[in-house]
Amino acid sequence: MNISIYYEKCDTQKVIKELTYNIGNVGYELKKFNDNRQDIDIAESTYNDAKYIRREMQLNNEELYFLYIYINLFSNDKKELFYNIDKVEGILQSRGLQIKRANFRQEQLFLSCLPLLENNKDLKNVGKRNILTNGLICTYPFMSSSIFDDEGIYIGNNMYNNSIVLIDRYNTDKYKNANMCIFGTSGAGKSYYTKAIILRNVLLGIEQYVIDPEREYIELANNLNGTIIKLGTTSENFINVFDIRKESIEENEHGYLATKIGKLIGFFNLIFGELNEEEKAVLEEKIIEVYKLKNITFNDNSLYKNNKFKTTTDMPILEDFYNILNEEKTKKFKIKLIPFIKGSLKFFNNYTNIELNNKLIIADVYELGEDNMKYGMYLFVELFWDKIKVNRNIKKSIYLDEIWRLIGVTSNKDVAKFIYKIFKTIRKYGGSSVAITQDISDLFSLDNGAYGKSILNNSSIKTFFSLEEENIKLLSQYSNISEKEKLEIKSLRRGECLTFVGDEHILINVEVSEYEKQLIENKNFNN
């Protein structure tokens, strides 16, 4: 079936003049003949329609068009052809549309359906319908919105019109930031979608750092020659929680130690539980003391040795901090630190030996287990955040999979504030934060959902894969999802998503090539 739609603009002044003349004539006849006229209902309807069209054209700047819609059905089988004609006619009539068969004008209609821009005059007189601009918009065949950024990466196809969707989230002229939120149930396709984005950004030379709690990105990293950093009992990678890095504050700014204290309070909050103001003050006192043992003070010059910024071996480690917690008021802190110094988590008690020289780095925290994963995630986020701030002119991304662990009820406000700060300020460093989760309820569980909502609102691109009804209801409280879109999210199949890009809401079928599929899935892919 081919469909051709023609639009023919009418002369506005001429139309208004003719409408005014006809309105006067019909109005006079309605008054003269009143109810004795047999076609009084039709005359009144025509009279009111004419007045409506004139009002819209005069007051609302509407234009009048003639609309022509031609449908050309074809088949190799005559019986099938007539069956399809009857079927299409039935569908159109059931929706209140008037139709006419082009008997003895089939050739003209066929030619009008070819891309020749030829609206045959034999068809025009019987096929035209008038329509105002507002109604004309609804007849445009590509009425579903789409995104086609010139320098964007391919995301997939618009499910309504099959147009390709290209998004350049680093386009600061178009989007307020490059942040993304990706939500979906397990198996809906969110991780596959994320991997496709990572793969395509690698081709553009974008620096990417991924927090991987479930070991979902290892194969992709291996196939792309990325760096995998594993933190756990069997790992030889270590991060010193007390590291102060030169890039932790911007050039010409001050306050290395003060900045670090805030981050450490957040980390110890994860270990010790929610701290009150008195406990935070005690911890801060001890943090200052342990840095003083290494000749590091609030004077930024104390971070330099022989005109070079101090390295990890010049910093205290957890054991140094543990050893000064000898007072009665710090006893409970010392007890909770025992696993980190002498027990199963003692790999946290080491100097940093990680190099971040690759453009794709995967932080594997799977070995930490459910209860301890948040500690590793926090350390990696801080490490990556300092790396992101090094050069504002380089595009980079940080992916926080299962972000609910850092801003949900199992976390704390200090950590959540730090994550929110990243989403709020990463734009000025040329960066993008990507929040990924399947646990919507946990995402909005801390402080009545304040941090989850803030991160959602600070993401220009929001992608929703299939979700359970309960999660959809919760999500609708924090985002402008329509009733129709709620039904769409619930019925999405694997690999389909509803994406909000600025003000555009698009249903997308995520597509990857066979070669990309091998890179994402194949464990033994030959580089």
ABEGO torsion letter per residue (X at the ends): XBBBBBBBBBBAAAAAAAAAAAAAAAAAAAAAAEAABAAAAAAAAAAAAAAAAAAAAAAAGBBBBBBBBBBBBBBABAAAAAAAAAAAAAAAAAAGBBBBBBBGAAAAAAAAABBAGBBBAAAAAAABBBBBAAAAAAABAAABBBBBBAABBBAEBBAAAGBBBBBBAABAAABABABBBBBEBBGAGAAAAAAAAAAAAAAAGBBBBBBBAAGAAAAAAAAAGBBBBBBEAABABBBBAABBBAAABBBGBBGAAAAAAAAAAAAAAAAAEBBBAAAAAAAAAAAAAAAAAAGBBABAAAABBGGBBBBAAABBBAAAAAAABABAAAAAAAAAAAAAAABAAAAABBBBABBBABABBBBBAAAAEAAAAAAAAAAAAAAAAAAAAABAABBBBBBBBGAAAAABAABBAAAAAAAAAAAAAAAAAGBBBBBBBABAAAAAABGGGAAAAAAAAABABBBBBBBBAAAAAAAAAABBBBAAAAAAAAABBBGBBBBBBEABBBBBBBBBBAAAAAAAABAABBX
